[in-house]
Amino acid sequence: MRGRPFRVGAAVAAVILCGMPAGAQNLIPNGSFPSLFMLDGWEPYSDATWSAIDIDELANSGSVRVPRTSSSGDGPVSGCLPIEENTRYRVGGSALWIDAESVSGRVQLRLSFFQGGACDGFSSGNGGTGALAIEADSWHRIQALVDSSAGERSAKLDLWGWRTPESGIFVAYFDDLELVPVPEPNANVAALLALAGLAVTRRMSA
């Protein structure tokens, strides 16, 4: 696998998270967008499309391309994901924008929670990475820890792009997306996670 550029905080977080139990199931069934499935399992809008640009440069895999023509963020939304109430999750993925085709902008992973198991009605709250500025022309790992609350048993993941200038099109690519349950860290690990920029983001109201 090719080396990927990491911010210092993300590198520290990767070391910490490697210490968590292995084998946790990724709840996103199609987070790496292989060419066989493209955007299966996702509900695309805002002109989002499958792209052959892949973080590992694999011929049989790709990413999702999200163009934005306004300064408000949105993008493809996942299908309904089953979750457990009162559980901590790591939501993460890799993002890219290419200077030759795009104005500058920000990227965000936004996880919305729902009461019950069918993602019905209004979101009961959300969390995620916040809107992040990343450097152009290389993939960047973005991730956050988010807690579900009592009664929340389903969630959806939005891949958001935000245009920074007053005009133009911001085009973001997302790949290797995951939603994974993680155990509650002890106080020392929690402090390191916060230092690495992975403080729990729970929670904004819907």
N, C-alpha and C positions, 0 to 999 in steps of 0.2 A: 504494500500500500504506500502511496506517495505521502511525503511529509506535508502537513497542513499548517498554515500560520495560526498561532494561538496568541491571544493577548496573555499577559502575565497572569491576570486573575483567572482566566479560563484554565491555564496550565495547572495552577495550584488546585483549582477545583477538581480537575481530572484526577490528580493524585489522591485527593480525599475520597472522591466517589469510587475510585478503584478499590478502596478498602471496604466498601459495602458488599453485602452478599451477592455473589454472581448468579446468573441465571434468571434474574427478574424478567418477567415477560413484558415486551414492548406492546402496549395496548393499541398502537396504531398499526393496522394490518398492512398498509402500503405506504410506508414512510420513506422508501428509497426509490420509488418510481421506476421500476424496471420497464423496459420497452414492451414486455409482454402484457403488462397491466396498465401502463401509463397512469391516468388519474382515477383508476377504479377505486371506489370507496370514498372519493372526495366529491364535494358539491361545488364545482367551480362557478365563480362569477367574476365580474370586473375584467373580463377578457383574459382570464388566466388560462394558460395552455401548458401542455406537456412539452418539455424541451430535451434535446439529446445531450445538452451540457450536463456532465456528471462529475461529481466531486472526485471520483477515483478514475475518471477518464475511461470508464468501461463502455464497450461498444453496445452492450445489451441493457444499459441502464441510462437514467436521465434525472431530471429534476422538474420542478414546476416553475413556470415563468409567470411573474405577476407584474404587469404594467400598471402604473398609477399616473393619472393626469390631474390629480388634485392633491391638496395638502392634508386630506383626511385619509386615514388608513383603512384598508380592507383588502381582502384577497380570497383565495379558496378557503372553504370551511370543510372540515372533516365530516365524515358520517358520525352517527351517534356512538360514543365510546362508553362501554360499561366501566364504572369505577366503584370503589368502596367509600362509604361515608367515613369521616374522621380519619382520613389517611393522607400521608404526605406523598407527593409525586414530584418526580423530576421531569420537566418538560424541556426538550432541547431539540436542536437541529443545527444545520449549517446554512449560511446565507452568503450570497454573492451579488455584487452589481458590477457592471462592466462600463468603464468610463467612456469608451468609444460609442456606446449606444444609449447612454442614460445621463440625465442630470443627477445631481447628488440627492440623497434621501436617507431615510431611516428604515430599519426593519424591526419587526416585532412578532413574537409568538404570544398569542392571547388565548388562554384557556377559559372557557365559560362553563359553569356548573349548572346543573338542573336538578330539581327535586324529582324523585322517582327515576325510573330506568329508561325512559323513552325520549329524553330531551324535549319534552313538551312544555309549552307555555314560555314564560319569561325566565331568563337566566337569574339564578339566585345569587350570583356573584361571579367574579372572575379574577384572574391573576396571570402572571407571565413575566416576560423579560422586560417589559417597558419598551419604548421606542429607542432603538440604539443606532448610533452612527458608526458605520464600519468603513474601512478603507476599500477603495475600488480594486478590482482585478485580482482578488484572491478570496478564497473561501474563509469564512470566520465561523467558529463555533459559538452559538449563543444558547444559554440555558438558565433555568431558574427552578427554585423549589416552591411548590404551591400546595396548600392544605385544603382538602375538602372538608365540609362541615356536615353536621348531623342531617340526615335525610337526603343528602345528595348522592345519587347513584348513577349519574350519566354526565357526560361532558362533550364539548365540541372544541376543536382547535382551529383558530383563525390564523392565517399567515398574512400579516399586514405589511404594506409598504407605504411610506410617507414621503411625498415630494418635499424637498427643502426650498428650492427657489420658487419665485412667484409663477413661473411658467415652465413648460417643458414636460417631459415624461420620465418618470423614475421607473426603472425596470429591475426588479429583484428576482433572484433565483433561490429556491429552498430545496434542501436535500437532507437525507439521513435524519428524518424526524422521529422523535420518540416521546412516549409518555410511559414512565416506569415508576412503580411504587418503590419507595425507599423507606428504611426504618428511621425512627426518630433518632437524631444524633445526640451524643452526650454534649455537655456544655463546652468542652474543649473543641470538639469537631464543629459545633455550631458557630463558635467564634471564628474558626478558620474559614468556614463557608461564607460568613459575612465578609471577611477580609477579601475573599476571592470574588466578591460580587454575587454570591448566591444566597443572600438572605431571603427568607421566605417572603413572598410578595403578597400574601393573603392579607387585605383583600379590598378591592374596590366594589362598590355596589353596582348593580346592573344599570 
